[in-house]
Amino acid sequence: MYTGSLRSLIDELGRLPGIGPKSAQRIAFYLLKVPDEDALRLSAAIEAVKEHTTLCERCYNVAEGGELCAYCGDERREAGIVCVVEDPRDIVAVERTRQFHGRYHVLQGALNPLEGIGPEQLRVAELLSRVKAEGIHEVILCTNPNLEGEATAMYVAQLLQPVGVRVTRIASGLPVGGDLEYADELTLGRALEGRRDVER
């Protein structure tokens, strides 16, 4: 239907996650309509992020222009506690809570044999090295509460057991403001398992 550079742009946009053929067409035609400077600013931002953004050499979070990310480079953060997440985006979610002041370790995914993601594709060996070398005393497993995330947490916990470090897992259960009648069995079961004493 379309030829040349427009077809190429639609194809490339369609390869982005969450962008289907219709959305790719809409974005391509939007980019045709906007002023040149707006389209070129987007192009420059993409080029800059590819040139200047790397992975932190310690925790594998995104870092810009340096060897360490902002969290690893911040001496005020507690170095003895590490929160293990699947993806750099998860760090943003944890930071929004303002409850965690330690450091991070990004696995760069979760175990998923169906997609060919095994332990070798994750940054698990690097985590074990960090625990020994940096004197880490607690590892918080903050993987997603789905099948892949649970399997990853169990795998990492088993590897850390002989090291003698404290391994904890984030609690899961009912969301604040949720109704019991709408909770599924697994969520409600987790909430019961993770119950705590009521302070008087």
N, C-alpha and C positions, 0 to 999 in steps of 0.2 A: 504494500500500500504506500508506505513512505520510503524514500530512497535517500542515499547519501548520508550527510552528517546528522540529519534529524532522526533517521532510522537508527543510526549508531547511538545517539543520545538516548533514545527510548529504550534500546536494548540494554545499555549500561545502567540506566536508572532501574530497569526491571530486575536487575541482578541484586539490588539492594534488599536487605531483609525487610519484610512487611510491605514491600511495594509490588503490587501486581501490575499486569499490562495496562489496565485502565488508569491507575494512578501514575504510572510511568509516562503515559501519553499526556495526562493533565499537567504534570510537572514540566515536561518538555515544552509544551505550548505556553505555559506560564513564563518559562525562561525566555522564550522567543519574544514575549510581549514586554517584559520589564526593560528598563533602560540598560544600556550596555554596561554602565558602571556597576549596577547591582549584580548582574550576571558575572562580571569579571571579579567582583569582590568575593562571591561564592567560590569561584574557581581558585582565587588566591588563597582563601581559607583552607580549602582542601589540600592544595599544594603545600602550604605552610605546616599543616598538621602532619603530613607524610614526611616532611623534611626534618622537623624539629621534635617530634614526639617519639619517645623510645620507651622501653620497659625499664623500670628501676632495677638495678643490679642486685638489690637485696631482697625486695619483696614482690617484684614483678607487677607492681601497679604502674600506671602510666606516669611518665616523667618527662619534663620538658627541658631540653638543653643541658642536663646534668646527669650524673651517674645515679643519684638518689632522688626519690620522689619527695614531695613536701613533708610527708609523714615520717619517713625514715631520716630525713635531714633535720627534723625538729627535736632538739635535745630535751625539750620539756616533756615529751611523751614518755610514758613508762616503757622501758625497753624489755622488761621481764615478762610482759604479757603480750601475746600475739593472737590476733583475731584472724582466723583462716576463712577466706571467702572464695567463691568460685570465680568471680568476675570483678574487674575494677569498678563497675557500676554499683556493686554491692557495698563498696566502701562508702559511697555517697549516702546510701540508705542508713548505714550504721552511724555515720557522722551526724546525720540529722537528729539522731536521738540525743546527742550531747552527753551520753552516758559512758562512752568508752574513750579512754585516754592513753591506750597503749599503742602498739604498732600492728601492722597488718602483714598478711602473706596471701597472695593471690594465686590460686591453683591453676588459673586459666582454663577452667572448665570443670566438669564432673564426670565420673565414670559412666560410660554409656556404651556397652558392648555392641549394641545394634548400629551405632554410628561410628564404630571403630575407635572409640576413645577409651583407652585402657590406662593403667597407672603410668606407663611410659610417656604418655602425652601430657600428663599433668606435672606440676612443679612440686611433687611430693618429696622426692629425694633432696631437693633444695631446702624444703622445710625441715627435714630431719637434720641436715647439716647445720642449719641456723640454730636449732634448739640446742645442739651440743656446743657450738662455737660461741653463741651469744649469751649463754647462761639463762635461757628462758625457763621460767618456773610454771607458767600456765599457758595452755593453748586452748582458745575458745573456738570450737567448730561452729561456724556460722554459714553452713551450706544450706541450700534451699530445702524446705520440708516436703520434697517430692521423692519419688523412688530413687532417682539418680543421686540427689543430694544426700539422702539417708545412707545409701550404699557407700558413697564417698566418705562421709563422716565416720562410718563404722570401720572402713578400711584404714583411714588415717589414724583413728583411735587405736586400732590393733598394732600399728607400726610404732606408735608412740609409747605404748604400754611398757616395753622393756627399758625405755630411756629413763623412766621414773619421774616424768613431768606430770603435773596435774592437767587432766584433759576434761574440759567441760563442753556442754552442748547448749545452744540457745534453747530456751523453752518455747513450746508451741502450744496452741490451744485456741480458745475463743477470742475473737477480737473484741475490743472495748466497744460497747454499744450494740453488740450482736445479740440475737435472740436464740435461746436454746433450741426452739422448735425447728430452726433453719440450719442448725449445725449437723454436719455429717458425723457418722459413727467414729471415724478415725480422729477427727478434730476434737470431738467431745471426749473420746478416750484419752487423748494426749493431755487435755485440760485436767482430767481427773488424776492422771499419773503425776502431773506437775503441780499438784495442789500444794499449798503452803499454809502454815499456821496463821491464824488471824491475830494480829496484835491488838491487845486490849488497852 
